[in-house]
Amino acid sequence: MTPRAFVLQQTRLSEPSLVPEFQLYLADEAVPLWQATEQVLERVNVPPPYWAFAWPGGQALARLLLDQPNLVAGQRVVDLGAGCGIASLAAARAGAASVLAADIDAFAAAAIALNAEANGVVLSTTTDNLLGQPLDADVLLIGDMCYERALAEAVLAWARPAAAAGRLVLLADPGRAYRPTDGLAAMADYVVPTSLDLEDKTERHTRIWRLLSGGTPS
Ligand SMILES: C[S@@+](CC[C@H](N)C(=O)[O-])C[C@H]1O[C@@H](n2cnc3c(N)ncnc32)[C@H](O)[C@@H]1O
């Protein structure tokens, strides 16, 4: 089965709570989908199906960009760890010159393409790991990627030079354990309704930070 067929089989179009402007192919429960992923790939210990959910970070970024399109209008945008692609869709809808939705999970790339089609949005996807590669963009979006220490550190090590070079780097975090604590300026706050199946709360306070070019304490 292709990733596209799997996404269509396992999800249904629904509205993310904070961004009703979009209809996305999303799942209701994580564990059965994770098990189905292992079956279709005939492997165990596969990554969780992050792509089937609109995480608080992505929702907050999408809300910000739809409400303040000037942040990305006419700009080249990269959405790192795009997941279902919600922030990418919002950047495209806000008038970005180009949007690259980057996620190393092939199911995410399929889901993002389907979500773009469903919402009449044009963007590109890649499953290349951009970490460590030169960033060819004006704006970098990072939604909800501070949930593992090694990943958060690698993402920040890659993103900080981009901020230092004058790129707008927006990091959205709902209180994950490994969010950096310095070199950030708070930009916006959202309360994102969440499912108890995914989170230990029914809502997550999510803050969008701008990475500072210098590294001044937040
Ligand atoms: C918690 S999800 C967040 C998805 C989306 N940004 C959102 O907020 O809804 C984290 C995503 O990062 C992706 N990811 C992990 N490591 C990555 C890497 N090195 N490059 C690109 N994506 C990565 C995962 O596959 C997953 O889809």
The ligand as a Tripos MOL2 file, in Angstrom:
@<TRIPOS>MOLECULE
LIG
   27    29     1     0     0
SMALL
NO_CHARGES

@<TRIPOS>ATOM
      1 C1          5.2280   16.3970   17.2030 C.3       1 LIG1
      2 S1          5.3660   16.4060   15.4570 S.3       1 LIG1
      3 C2          4.9690   18.1000   15.0880 C.3       1 LIG1
      4 C3          4.3560   18.2460   13.7180 C.3       1 LIG1
      5 C4          3.9080   19.6570   13.3520 C.3       1 LIG1
      6 N1          5.0100   20.5800   13.3200 N.3       1 LIG1
      7 C5          2.8280   20.1470   14.2970 C.2       1 LIG1
      8 O1          3.1380   20.9420   15.1910 O.co2     1 LIG1
      9 O2          1.6760   19.6880   14.1520 O.co2     1 LIG1
     10 C6          7.1310   16.3750   15.1090 C.3       1 LIG1
     11 C7          7.4570   16.0300   13.6650 C.3       1 LIG1
     12 O3          8.8540   16.1900   13.4520 O.3       1 LIG1
     13 C8          9.2530   15.2120   12.5080 C.3       1 LIG1
     14 N2         10.7190   15.1020   12.5660 N.ar      1 LIG1
     15 C9         11.4890   14.5200   13.5110 C.ar      1 LIG1
     16 N3         12.7950   14.6630   13.2060 N.ar      1 LIG1
     17 C10        12.8480   15.3710   12.0510 C.ar      1 LIG1
     18 C11        13.9090   15.8550   11.2230 C.ar      1 LIG1
     19 N4         15.1900   15.6600   11.5120 N.pl3     1 LIG1
     20 N5         13.5840   16.5420   10.1120 N.ar      1 LIG1
     21 C12        12.3010   16.7610    9.7840 C.ar      1 LIG1
     22 N6         11.2580   16.3170   10.5190 N.ar      1 LIG1
     23 C13        11.5310   15.6420   11.6380 C.ar      1 LIG1
     24 C14         8.4760   13.9760   12.9000 C.3       1 LIG1
     25 O4          8.4100   13.0430   11.8360 O.3       1 LIG1
     26 C15         7.1260   14.6010   13.2590 C.3       1 LIG1
     27 O5          6.2600   14.6100   12.1470 O.3       1 LIG1
@<TRIPOS>BOND
     1     1     2 1
     2     2     3 1
     3     2    10 1
     4     3     4 1
     5     4     5 1
     6     5     6 1
     7     5     7 1
     8     7     8 2
     9     7     9 1
    10    10    11 1
    11    11    12 1
    12    11    26 1
    13    12    13 1
    14    13    14 1
    15    13    24 1
    16    14    15 ar
    17    14    23 ar
    18    15    16 ar
    19    16    17 ar
    20    17    18 ar
    21    17    23 ar
    22    18    19 1
    23    18    20 ar
    24    20    21 ar
    25    21    22 ar
    26    22    23 ar
    27    24    25 1
    28    24    26 1
    29    26    27 1
@<TRIPOS>SUBSTRUCTURE
     1 LIG1         1 GROUP 0 **** ****
